[in-house]
């Protein structure tokens, strides 16, 4: 087993902090018609959905609206007039969308019509280049020497792409270039953060000019979104955006009072215990001489330029109380608060107590508002960066890795999970209580930081690649009454008994179960050409009177989209049955969801592949 450690930066509420995304209030780009776009070219149309196999090179659509797609043909390839522009113009923006790209296709989303995030069928690519999905495409200069015409491209950190014709999710936070009063650029454009299928693939990447095939050669404070339409078919849905704006707030005329001692409540910070007092530039915990036994009170004038709802976030080691205009804004057990403020001056007071030495003194207060980046009301030294916790990962080398852990699944904590990583880069997490697949993913294997760092109390493990969440339901069910819904779980203490696993010749685990009279083995390995996971379920000792279902997949929707190919959860992932197999799968309804099942009335082995 190879363990590796990577030191990562601490996430605070800042330009790239996790809390900032939560304050975005997005607006949907209407896709009931094409009125949101400027003179939409004829190749851009609306549909109700896509019904494609992972092999399809063109789009098969259903009637309706809500899905925007490029009805691409060779006649428009690399020709002007096929790209789509929004009427919306943006500067700083947060953009969130789903996209679907057929096999072999190519497109792109251009921020301000100038800076491209590449959309490409990059399935199975090991090392991304600037042409691959999620990459920031290169700039281009025909006057440069051959081999150097393309420059300043930024490949995605990792390939987080899914299979062709699966819906994928993209989030972009973009900062527009800045210009002075004379129109001179004083700050370049920047991709603050780009996340593909839950994996961060870019952070704080500066772009010094328009990328290749941009609609405009100049740069500007605002511009439209452009979707490339002349390179290949592509579809979009759930396009949401938040126009981000700076706001002004300042904290001035700050006075502080310092009390040295080990205090347990704010009522103890009385005048007779005052150690020192004076003026401060901002909140500054370093004004205390004793970092482990202190009380501090900061009082000043908070001014905001516009009336609005403002959010406050306090970061501290210790205890705080925040008052705004004499009213309690945050109690000691509160870190976040929101308050409507009028434009102008407000009185802000923050009290801080720390009476322990096992953490450094730390105090910071941020103010923000929806669709704006938060501002600090403290000096940087008051909220120091700490030595980051290392990312501890398990890497797969020459044979499969098998790790037991807890894992989150659909909001619940699964406590009996085995994760298996294969040298081919095909990984899965398996609930041994239910013989249920929880998650599948490609690439790097497992983040075990919360298991192996310091005390490791949480015992959580996390996939390190873009993962697909599966139903986690038991793969085999004895059916007593076909009119009743299939059970979501089985009694693993008395009815469905885990008997351990053995290793195959390739050292992949084969899980064994006793389910009443049934003997079950469940084996998984990389599918042919590493397209996904090949799963083999062997059932023995079925009685003649029994009906047993193998639950191949479960989801809100299941559609047959090709010969022996099924799309699960509206093109979330695919199931493929063997082409020459006489096994018949059927789609049934159970508890309001769709289930893809195979009925078995005799001992058998069923094989199928999960493709994502």
C-alpha positions, 0 to 999 in steps of 0.5 A: 500500500502506498500512502501519500501526503499533500499539504493543502491550504486552509479554506476560509471565507475569502475569495475562494472560501467555501462559505462564499458559494453558499451566499450566491443567489443564482438566477436561471437562464430561461430555456422555455424558448430562445429569447435569452439569446441574441439572434439564435442560429438555426442549429440551436434548438430546445428539447425535453430531454436526451436519450443517448447511449454512451456510444452515440455521436449525435443527439437523440432528443425528446420533445419539450423544452428545458434542454438547449442543444446544438443540432450540429451538422458537418455543413456548419463545421468550423464556419461562422454564424453557429455560435450562440450568444446570451443577451445577458452581459456579465463582469464578475460571475458565478456560472453553474450548468449541466452539459452533455457531450456526445462521443467524439464531440467538441464545444466550449463555454466562453466567459465574456465571449473571450475566455474559453473553458473547453468542453470535450469528450475526454473520457478515459484520458489519463493526462489532460491537455489544453484540448481536454474537458475543463481545460482553459483553452490556449491563446493563439498568435499566427505570427509566432513560429510553428509549434509556438502559435498556441500559448498560455493554455491551462490543462485541467488538473485532473480528468474529471470527465464522465462518459459521453452522453452522461450529464456532467456538472460545471461550476465557474467563478470568474473575475473580469479584467479591471480598467482605469478611468482612461480604459487601460487594463490594470488587472487581468481576467481570472478564473477564481475557481472551476469545478467539474463534476465536484472536482476542483480543476482550476484555482486562481488562474490569470488569463492575459487575453482572449483565448483562441476562437474568441468572439472578440479580440479586445478585452472589456469590463463586461461581455456575453456568454458564448457557446461554441456551436461549430465544432460538434453537438452538445446539450445544456440544461440548468444554466444558472448564474449570479452576477457578482458585485463588489461592495464597500464597507469599512470599520473605523474609529475602532477602540479596544479594551484588553483584560488579562486573565482566565475569564469564563463569561463576558460579564467578567470583563469589568472596568476594575479588571481592565489591563489596557485600552486604546485605538486600533486600525481594526480587530486585532487579537495581537493587542493582547499580551497573554494569548492564552488568558485574555478578554478583548472588546472592540467597538467601532463604526461600521459603514455600508454604502447601500441598504441591503441584507448583510451576512456576518461570519466570525472565525475564532478560537475561543468565545465571542459575542457580537452586538450591532447597534446595541442588539445581539447579533451573534451569541457565543454559540453562533458563528453566522448571522444575517441582518438588514442594514440601512446605508450609513454608519452602525455601531459594532462591538465584538467581545472575545474571551480565550482561556486555554493554551492548546490552540493559538489566539485567533479572531476574525470577522467578515461582512458580506452580502449576497453575490458579493465577496466578503470583506475582512473587518480584522487585520490579517495577523489577527486570523493567522494561517495555520500549518495545514492538515495533510491530505493523506491518500491511498494510491494503488500500485501493482494490485488492488487496494482494499480499505475499510471505513465509514463513508457518506452516502445520500446524507447518511453515514455508512459504517461497514464500507469496503472501498476497492481501488484497481491499478486500472484506475477503476474504483468503487465503495461497497456496503457489505451489510447490503451487498450494495454499490455506493459509489464508483469513480476513476483515477486516484483512489481514496482520501483517508485523512480523517481516518489516519491523521492524528486521532482519526476519530471521524473514520470517514473516507472520501473518493478522490475522483469524480464519483457517481453515487449509486442506490446502495440497495441490496443487489439480490432480493427474494420476492414473496409478493410481486405486487409489493415494492422491493425492500430498500434494505435487508436485515443483515443480522439475521436474514442477509448474512455477510460471509466475508470475501476471498481474492480472485486470481487478479486479487480483486475481492469476491464477496460472499453472502448467505441469504436464507437458503441462497448462497451468493457471490458478488465479484467486480473488476474493471470492464473490458477496455476499462469502460467501467465495472464488470459485475458478476452475481452468482446465485446458488440453491434457489428453490423451485418455488422461489422468485429472486430478483437481481437489482441491476440498478435503481433510480428516478428514471431508467430508459433503454437507449440502445441494444442492451444499454440502459441510461440510469437517472436521466443519463447519470450513468449507463448499464450494459448487458452482454450482447449475446446473453439471453438474459432479459432485464425489465424495468419495474416501478417500486416505491415511486422509483424505477428499478432495472431487475433480472428475474431468476428462478434457478441457480445462475450467474448474471453479468453486466457492466456499469459505465460512467 
